[in-house]
């Protein structure tokens, strides 16, 4: 039996060396699927999962690729209008603490009906501020109803969004924003006035709860 096993291993090595075993490799994903979209746009290997908990927990049912952080938003923009119905696309984990640690950002396509499912898929919470995922979503829905928002990135403790319109009462909104996410000032811009300027000039808000 040992001899037959050795012959089998030798035959497998010969097949690998000659390329004859290519037929047993992973086939390319069918055209029009989330996997094919990610593979075509990013030229990266598609994973059949995305991650939560700073990259340490895998979630199945969707797909992701690892891309350079600096190009993640551009790549997201290029696929958002092409994702199949019933899916959402977003930038996921960027701060990875898994072992071995992965460098880069996740670009995720996963089942969802609207942008608030992005926060659910990312399992974003503010545990140090006693806020659950659903409570965060409730506040974001209020913003969306008032100003319009576009959620582009979400992970364990961070959400990045773009305001579609600048709030008319910017001082009031900035105070509300600070109450919702103190770290954006205390560990970020430093004071409410600077927050107002940033919101008015950029229209992009990065929320994080340390």
KEFI-848694 format. One record per residue (C-alpha): residue number from 0; residue in one letter; y, x, z. Coordinates in Angstrom, 1 decimal. Layout:
% residues N
<site><seq>NUM</seq><type>a</type><y>Y</y><x>X</x><z>Z</z></site>
...
//
This chain:
% residues 210
<site><seq>0</seq><type>x</type><y>0.0</y><x>0.0</x><z>0.0</z></site>
<site><seq>1</seq><type>x</type><y>2.4</y><x>2.8</x><z>0.8</z></site>
<site><seq>2</seq><type>x</type><y>1.8</y><x>4.3</x><z>-2.6</z></site>
<site><seq>3</seq><type>x</type><y>2.6</y><x>1.0</x><z>-4.3</z></site>
<site><seq>4</seq><type>x</type><y>5.8</y><x>0.6</x><z>-2.2</z></site>
<site><seq>5</seq><type>x</type><y>6.9</y><x>4.1</x><z>-3.2</z></site>
<site><seq>6</seq><type>x</type><y>6.2</y><x>3.3</x><z>-6.9</z></site>
<site><seq>7</seq><type>x</type><y>8.3</y><x>0.1</x><z>-6.5</z></site>
<site><seq>8</seq><type>x</type><y>11.2</y><x>2.0</x><z>-5.0</z></site>
<site><seq>9</seq><type>x</type><y>11.0</y><x>4.6</x><z>-7.8</z></site>
<site><seq>10</seq><type>x</type><y>11.0</y><x>1.9</x><z>-10.4</z></site>
<site><seq>11</seq><type>x</type><y>14.1</y><x>0.3</x><z>-8.9</z></site>
<site><seq>12</seq><type>x</type><y>15.9</y><x>3.6</x><z>-8.9</z></site>
<site><seq>13</seq><type>x</type><y>15.0</y><x>4.2</x><z>-12.5</z></site>
<site><seq>14</seq><type>x</type><y>16.3</y><x>0.7</x><z>-13.4</z></site>
<site><seq>15</seq><type>x</type><y>19.6</y><x>1.4</x><z>-11.5</z></site>
<site><seq>16</seq><type>x</type><y>20.0</y><x>4.7</x><z>-13.3</z></site>
<site><seq>17</seq><type>x</type><y>19.4</y><x>3.2</x><z>-16.7</z></site>
<site><seq>18</seq><type>x</type><y>21.6</y><x>0.2</x><z>-16.1</z></site>
<site><seq>19</seq><type>x</type><y>18.7</y><x>-2.2</x><z>-16.9</z></site>
<site><seq>20</seq><type>x</type><y>19.1</y><x>-4.0</x><z>-13.6</z></site>
<site><seq>21</seq><type>x</type><y>22.6</y><x>-5.3</x><z>-14.5</z></site>
<site><seq>22</seq><type>x</type><y>21.1</y><x>-8.8</x><z>-15.1</z></site>
<site><seq>23</seq><type>x</type><y>20.5</y><x>-9.2</x><z>-11.4</z></site>
<site><seq>24</seq><type>x</type><y>24.1</y><x>-8.5</x><z>-10.5</z></site>
<site><seq>25</seq><type>x</type><y>26.6</y><x>-11.1</x><z>-9.4</z></site>
<site><seq>26</seq><type>x</type><y>27.6</y><x>-13.2</x><z>-12.4</z></site>
<site><seq>27</seq><type>x</type><y>31.3</y><x>-13.7</x><z>-13.2</z></site>
<site><seq>28</seq><type>x</type><y>32.7</y><x>-16.9</x><z>-11.6</z></site>
<site><seq>29</seq><type>x</type><y>32.9</y><x>-20.0</x><z>-14.0</z></site>
<site><seq>30</seq><type>x</type><y>36.2</y><x>-20.4</x><z>-15.8</z></site>
<site><seq>31</seq><type>x</type><y>38.6</y><x>-22.8</x><z>-14.2</z></site>
<site><seq>32</seq><type>x</type><y>37.4</y><x>-22.2</x><z>-10.6</z></site>
<site><seq>33</seq><type>x</type><y>39.3</y><x>-20.8</x><z>-7.7</z></site>
<site><seq>34</seq><type>x</type><y>37.2</y><x>-17.6</x><z>-7.9</z></site>
<site><seq>35</seq><type>x</type><y>37.9</y><x>-17.1</x><z>-11.5</z></site>
<site><seq>36</seq><type>x</type><y>41.7</y><x>-17.7</x><z>-11.0</z></site>
<site><seq>37</seq><type>x</type><y>41.8</y><x>-15.1</x><z>-8.2</z></site>
<site><seq>38</seq><type>x</type><y>39.7</y><x>-12.6</x><z>-10.2</z></site>
<site><seq>39</seq><type>x</type><y>41.8</y><x>-13.0</x><z>-13.4</z></site>
<site><seq>40</seq><type>x</type><y>45.2</y><x>-12.7</x><z>-11.8</z></site>
<site><seq>41</seq><type>x</type><y>44.6</y><x>-10.0</x><z>-9.2</z></site>
<site><seq>42</seq><type>x</type><y>41.8</y><x>-7.9</x><z>-10.9</z></site>
<site><seq>43</seq><type>x</type><y>40.3</y><x>-7.7</x><z>-7.5</z></site>
<site><seq>44</seq><type>x</type><y>36.9</y><x>-8.5</x><z>-6.0</z></site>
<site><seq>45</seq><type>x</type><y>36.8</y><x>-12.1</x><z>-4.8</z></site>
<site><seq>46</seq><type>x</type><y>35.4</y><x>-12.8</x><z>-1.3</z></site>
<site><seq>47</seq><type>x</type><y>33.8</y><x>-16.1</x><z>-0.5</z></site>
<site><seq>48</seq><type>x</type><y>35.7</y><x>-16.5</x><z>2.7</z></site>
<site><seq>49</seq><type>x</type><y>39.1</y><x>-16.0</x><z>4.3</z></site>
<site><seq>50</seq><type>x</type><y>39.9</y><x>-14.9</x><z>7.8</z></site>
<site><seq>51</seq><type>x</type><y>41.5</y><x>-16.0</x><z>11.0</z></site>
<site><seq>52</seq><type>x</type><y>42.1</y><x>-14.3</x><z>14.3</z></site>
<site><seq>53</seq><type>x</type><y>43.8</y><x>-11.2</x><z>12.8</z></site>
<site><seq>54</seq><type>x</type><y>40.9</y><x>-10.7</x><z>10.3</z></site>
<site><seq>55</seq><type>x</type><y>38.2</y><x>-10.9</x><z>12.9</z></site>
<site><seq>56</seq><type>x</type><y>36.8</y><x>-14.4</x><z>12.1</z></site>
<site><seq>57</seq><type>x</type><y>35.5</y><x>-15.4</x><z>8.7</z></site>
<site><seq>58</seq><type>x</type><y>35.9</y><x>-18.9</x><z>7.4</z></site>
<site><seq>59</seq><type>x</type><y>33.9</y><x>-20.2</x><z>4.5</z></site>
<site><seq>60</seq><type>x</type><y>34.6</y><x>-22.9</x><z>1.9</z></site>
<site><seq>61</seq><type>x</type><y>37.4</y><x>-21.0</x><z>0.2</z></site>
<site><seq>62</seq><type>x</type><y>38.1</y><x>-17.6</x><z>-1.4</z></site>
<site><seq>63</seq><type>x</type><y>40.3</y><x>-14.6</x><z>-0.9</z></site>
<site><seq>64</seq><type>x</type><y>41.2</y><x>-11.2</x><z>-2.3</z></site>
<site><seq>65</seq><type>x</type><y>42.9</y><x>-8.2</x><z>-0.8</z></site>
<site><seq>66</seq><type>x</type><y>46.1</y><x>-7.2</x><z>-2.5</z></site>
<site><seq>67</seq><type>x</type><y>48.9</y><x>-4.8</x><z>-1.7</z></site>
<site><seq>68</seq><type>x</type><y>51.3</y><x>-6.4</x><z>0.8</z></site>
<site><seq>69</seq><type>x</type><y>54.3</y><x>-5.7</x><z>-1.4</z></site>
<site><seq>70</seq><type>x</type><y>52.9</y><x>-7.6</x><z>-4.3</z></site>
<site><seq>71</seq><type>x</type><y>51.3</y><x>-10.5</x><z>-2.4</z></site>
<site><seq>72</seq><type>x</type><y>54.2</y><x>-13.0</x><z>-2.8</z></site>
<site><seq>73</seq><type>x</type><y>54.5</y><x>-12.2</x><z>-6.6</z></site>
<site><seq>74</seq><type>x</type><y>50.8</y><x>-12.8</x><z>-7.1</z></site>
<site><seq>75</seq><type>x</type><y>50.9</y><x>-16.0</x><z>-5.1</z></site>
<site><seq>76</seq><type>x</type><y>53.7</y><x>-17.3</x><z>-7.3</z></site>
<site><seq>77</seq><type>x</type><y>51.6</y><x>-16.5</x><z>-10.4</z></site>
<site><seq>78</seq><type>x</type><y>48.6</y><x>-18.7</x><z>-9.2</z></site>
<site><seq>79</seq><type>x</type><y>50.2</y><x>-21.5</x><z>-7.4</z></site>
<site><seq>80</seq><type>x</type><y>50.7</y><x>-23.8</x><z>-10.4</z></site>
<site><seq>81</seq><type>x</type><y>47.1</y><x>-23.1</x><z>-11.5</z></site>
<site><seq>82</seq><type>x</type><y>45.0</y><x>-23.8</x><z>-8.5</z></site>
<site><seq>83</seq><type>x</type><y>42.4</y><x>-26.6</x><z>-8.9</z></site>
<site><seq>84</seq><type>x</type><y>43.2</y><x>-30.1</x><z>-7.5</z></site>
<site><seq>85</seq><type>x</type><y>42.3</y><x>-30.3</x><z>-3.8</z></site>
<site><seq>86</seq><type>x</type><y>43.1</y><x>-26.6</x><z>-3.1</z></site>
<site><seq>87</seq><type>x</type><y>46.1</y><x>-24.8</x><z>-1.7</z></site>
<site><seq>88</seq><type>x</type><y>47.1</y><x>-21.1</x><z>-2.3</z></site>
<site><seq>89</seq><type>x</type><y>48.8</y><x>-18.9</x><z>0.3</z></site>
<site><seq>90</seq><type>x</type><y>49.1</y><x>-15.4</x><z>1.6</z></site>
<site><seq>91</seq><type>x</type><y>46.9</y><x>-15.2</x><z>4.7</z></site>
<site><seq>92</seq><type>x</type><y>46.1</y><x>-12.4</x><z>7.1</z></site>
<site><seq>93</seq><type>x</type><y>48.4</y><x>-9.3</x><z>6.7</z></site>
<site><seq>94</seq><type>x</type><y>47.9</y><x>-7.9</x><z>10.2</z></site>
<site><seq>95</seq><type>x</type><y>44.2</y><x>-7.1</x><z>10.3</z></site>
<site><seq>96</seq><type>x</type><y>42.5</y><x>-5.9</x><z>13.5</z></site>
<site><seq>97</seq><type>x</type><y>38.9</y><x>-6.1</x><z>12.3</z></site>
<site><seq>98</seq><type>x</type><y>36.6</y><x>-3.0</x><z>12.5</z></site>
<site><seq>99</seq><type>x</type><y>36.7</y><x>-1.4</x><z>10.0</z></site>
<site><seq>100</seq><type>x</type><y>40.3</y><x>-2.4</x><z>9.5</z></site>
<site><seq>101</seq><type>x</type><y>41.3</y><x>-3.7</x><z>6.1</z></site>
<site><seq>102</seq><type>x</type><y>44.7</y><x>-2.6</x><z>4.7</z></site>
<site><seq>103</seq><type>x</type><y>46.6</y><x>-5.1</x><z>2.6</z></site>
<site><seq>104</seq><type>x</type><y>47.2</y><x>-8.8</x><z>2.5</z></site>
<site><seq>105</seq><type>x</type><y>44.8</y><x>-11.7</x><z>1.8</z></site>
<site><seq>106</seq><type>x</type><y>45.6</y><x>-14.0</x><z>-1.0</z></site>
<site><seq>107</seq><type>x</type><y>43.7</y><x>-17.2</x><z>-0.3</z></site>
<site><seq>108</seq><type>x</type><y>42.7</y><x>-20.3</x><z>-2.2</z></site>
<site><seq>109</seq><type>x</type><y>41.0</y><x>-22.9</x><z>0.0</z></site>
<site><seq>110</seq><type>x</type><y>40.5</y><x>-26.6</x><z>0.2</z></site>
<site><seq>111</seq><type>x</type><y>43.7</y><x>-28.5</x><z>1.2</z></site>
<site><seq>112</seq><type>x</type><y>45.8</y><x>-31.5</x><z>0.3</z></site>
<site><seq>113</seq><type>x</type><y>49.3</y><x>-30.3</x><z>1.1</z></site>
<site><seq>114</seq><type>x</type><y>51.2</y><x>-27.2</x><z>2.4</z></site>
<site><seq>115</seq><type>x</type><y>50.6</y><x>-28.2</x><z>6.1</z></site>
<site><seq>116</seq><type>x</type><y>46.9</y><x>-27.6</x><z>5.5</z></site>
<site><seq>117</seq><type>x</type><y>47.9</y><x>-23.9</x><z>5.0</z></site>
<site><seq>118</seq><type>x</type><y>48.8</y><x>-23.7</x><z>8.7</z></site>
<site><seq>119</seq><type>x</type><y>45.5</y><x>-25.4</x><z>9.6</z></site>
<site><seq>120</seq><type>x</type><y>43.5</y><x>-23.1</x><z>7.4</z></site>
<site><seq>121</seq><type>x</type><y>45.2</y><x>-20.1</x><z>9.0</z></site>
<site><seq>122</seq><type>x</type><y>44.7</y><x>-21.6</x><z>12.5</z></site>
<site><seq>123</seq><type>x</type><y>48.2</y><x>-20.5</x><z>13.4</z></site>
<site><seq>124</seq><type>x</type><y>49.2</y><x>-21.2</x><z>17.0</z></site>
<site><seq>125</seq><type>x</type><y>51.7</y><x>-20.1</x><z>19.6</z></site>
<site><seq>126</seq><type>x</type><y>49.4</y><x>-19.7</x><z>22.5</z></site>
<site><seq>127</seq><type>x</type><y>51.8</y><x>-17.6</x><z>24.5</z></site>
<site><seq>128</seq><type>x</type><y>54.4</y><x>-20.5</x><z>24.2</z></site>
<site><seq>129</seq><type>x</type><y>51.9</y><x>-23.3</x><z>24.8</z></site>
<site><seq>130</seq><type>x</type><y>52.1</y><x>-24.7</x><z>21.3</z></site>
<site><seq>131</seq><type>x</type><y>49.0</y><x>-25.7</x><z>19.3</z></site>
<site><seq>132</seq><type>x</type><y>48.5</y><x>-25.7</x><z>15.6</z></site>
<site><seq>133</seq><type>x</type><y>49.2</y><x>-29.4</x><z>15.4</z></site>
<site><seq>134</seq><type>x</type><y>52.4</y><x>-29.1</x><z>17.4</z></site>
<site><seq>135</seq><type>x</type><y>53.7</y><x>-26.4</x><z>15.0</z></site>
<site><seq>136</seq><type>x</type><y>52.9</y><x>-28.6</x><z>12.1</z></site>
<site><seq>137</seq><type>x</type><y>54.7</y><x>-31.6</x><z>13.6</z></site>
<site><seq>138</seq><type>x</type><y>58.0</y><x>-29.5</x><z>13.8</z></site>
<site><seq>139</seq><type>x</type><y>57.5</y><x>-28.1</x><z>10.3</z></site>
<site><seq>140</seq><type>x</type><y>57.1</y><x>-31.7</x><z>8.9</z></site>
<site><seq>141</seq><type>x</type><y>60.4</y><x>-32.6</x><z>10.5</z></site>
<site><seq>142</seq><type>x</type><y>62.1</y><x>-29.7</x><z>8.8</z></site>
<site><seq>143</seq><type>x</type><y>60.5</y><x>-30.7</x><z>5.5</z></site>
<site><seq>144</seq><type>x</type><y>61.7</y><x>-34.2</x><z>5.8</z></site>
<site><seq>145</seq><type>x</type><y>65.3</y><x>-33.0</x><z>6.5</z></site>
<site><seq>146</seq><type>x</type><y>65.7</y><x>-29.9</x><z>4.3</z></site>
<site><seq>147</seq><type>x</type><y>62.5</y><x>-29.4</x><z>2.3</z></site>
<site><seq>148</seq><type>x</type><y>60.4</y><x>-26.3</x><z>3.0</z></site>
<site><seq>149</seq><type>x</type><y>57.8</y><x>-24.2</x><z>1.1</z></site>
<site><seq>150</seq><type>x</type><y>55.2</y><x>-22.6</x><z>3.3</z></site>
<site><seq>151</seq><type>x</type><y>54.1</y><x>-19.4</x><z>1.6</z></site>
<site><seq>152</seq><type>x</type><y>52.3</y><x>-17.4</x><z>4.2</z></site>
<site><seq>153</seq><type>x</type><y>50.4</y><x>-18.1</x><z>7.4</z></site>
<site><seq>154</seq><type>x</type><y>48.1</y><x>-16.2</x><z>9.8</z></site>
<site><seq>155</seq><type>x</type><y>47.2</y><x>-16.1</x><z>13.4</z></site>
<site><seq>156</seq><type>x</type><y>50.7</y><x>-15.9</x><z>14.9</z></site>
<site><seq>157</seq><type>x</type><y>53.0</y><x>-15.9</x><z>11.9</z></site>
<site><seq>158</seq><type>x</type><y>54.3</y><x>-18.3</x><z>9.3</z></site>
<site><seq>159</seq><type>x</type><y>56.7</y><x>-17.5</x><z>6.4</z></site>
<site><seq>160</seq><type>x</type><y>58.5</y><x>-20.3</x><z>4.7</z></site>
<site><seq>161</seq><type>x</type><y>61.4</y><x>-20.9</x><z>2.4</z></site>
<site><seq>162</seq><type>x</type><y>64.1</y><x>-23.6</x><z>3.0</z></site>
<site><seq>163</seq><type>x</type><y>64.7</y><x>-25.6</x><z>-0.2</z></site>
<site><seq>164</seq><type>x</type><y>68.2</y><x>-26.5</x><z>1.1</z></site>
<site><seq>165</seq><type>x</type><y>70.4</y><x>-24.9</x><z>3.7</z></site>
<site><seq>166</seq><type>x</type><y>70.9</y><x>-27.2</x><z>6.7</z></site>
<site><seq>167</seq><type>x</type><y>74.4</y><x>-28.7</x><z>6.8</z></site>
<site><seq>168</seq><type>x</type><y>74.7</y><x>-28.1</x><z>10.5</z></site>
<site><seq>169</seq><type>x</type><y>73.6</y><x>-24.5</x><z>10.5</z></site>
<site><seq>170</seq><type>x</type><y>74.5</y><x>-23.7</x><z>14.1</z></site>
<site><seq>171</seq><type>x</type><y>72.5</y><x>-26.7</x><z>15.4</z></site>
<site><seq>172</seq><type>x</type><y>69.5</y><x>-25.8</x><z>13.2</z></site>
<site><seq>173</seq><type>x</type><y>69.7</y><x>-22.1</x><z>14.4</z></site>
<site><seq>174</seq><type>x</type><y>69.6</y><x>-23.3</x><z>18.0</z></site>
<site><seq>175</seq><type>x</type><y>66.7</y><x>-25.5</x><z>17.2</z></site>
<site><seq>176</seq><type>x</type><y>64.9</y><x>-22.7</x><z>15.4</z></site>
<site><seq>177</seq><type>x</type><y>65.5</y><x>-20.4</x><z>18.4</z></site>
<site><seq>178</seq><type>x</type><y>64.1</y><x>-23.0</x><z>20.8</z></site>
<site><seq>179</seq><type>x</type><y>61.0</y><x>-23.4</x><z>18.6</z></site>
<site><seq>180</seq><type>x</type><y>60.4</y><x>-19.6</x><z>18.0</z></site>
<site><seq>181</seq><type>x</type><y>62.4</y><x>-17.4</x><z>20.5</z></site>
<site><seq>182</seq><type>x</type><y>60.8</y><x>-14.2</x><z>19.1</z></site>
<site><seq>183</seq><type>x</type><y>62.7</y><x>-14.6</x><z>15.9</z></site>
<site><seq>184</seq><type>x</type><y>65.9</y><x>-13.7</x><z>17.8</z></site>
<site><seq>185</seq><type>x</type><y>64.6</y><x>-11.9</x><z>20.9</z></site>
<site><seq>186</seq><type>x</type><y>62.4</y><x>-9.5</x><z>19.0</z></site>
<site><seq>187</seq><type>x</type><y>64.1</y><x>-10.0</x><z>15.6</z></site>
<site><seq>188</seq><type>x</type><y>67.7</y><x>-10.4</x><z>14.6</z></site>
<site><seq>189</seq><type>x</type><y>69.1</y><x>-10.1</x><z>18.2</z></site>
<site><seq>190</seq><type>x</type><y>71.4</y><x>-13.1</x><z>18.5</z></site>
<site><seq>191</seq><type>x</type><y>72.0</y><x>-16.7</x><z>17.2</z></site>
<site><seq>192</seq><type>x</type><y>74.9</y><x>-15.7</x><z>15.0</z></site>
<site><seq>193</seq><type>x</type><y>72.9</y><x>-13.1</x><z>13.1</z></site>
<site><seq>194</seq><type>x</type><y>70.1</y><x>-15.7</x><z>12.7</z></site>
<site><seq>195</seq><type>x</type><y>72.6</y><x>-18.1</x><z>11.1</z></site>
<site><seq>196</seq><type>x</type><y>73.7</y><x>-15.5</x><z>8.7</z></site>
<site><seq>197</seq><type>x</type><y>70.1</y><x>-14.6</x><z>7.8</z></site>
<site><seq>198</seq><type>x</type><y>69.2</y><x>-18.2</x><z>7.2</z></site>
<site><seq>199</seq><type>x</type><y>72.2</y><x>-18.9</x><z>5.0</z></site>
<site><seq>200</seq><type>x</type><y>71.9</y><x>-15.7</x><z>2.9</z></site>
<site><seq>201</seq><type>x</type><y>68.1</y><x>-15.5</x><z>2.5</z></site>
<site><seq>202</seq><type>x</type><y>66.8</y><x>-19.1</x><z>3.0</z></site>
<site><seq>203</seq><type>x</type><y>63.5</y><x>-17.4</x><z>4.1</z></site>
<site><seq>204</seq><type>x</type><y>62.3</y><x>-17.8</x><z>7.7</z></site>
<site><seq>205</seq><type>x</type><y>59.6</y><x>-15.8</x><z>9.2</z></site>
<site><seq>206</seq><type>x</type><y>58.3</y><x>-17.3</x><z>12.4</z></site>
<site><seq>207</seq><type>x</type><y>56.1</y><x>-15.4</x><z>14.8</z></site>
<site><seq>208</seq><type>x</type><y>55.0</y><x>-15.9</x><z>18.4</z></site>
<site><seq>209</seq><type>x</type><y>54.2</y><x>-12.7</x><z>20.2</z></site>
//
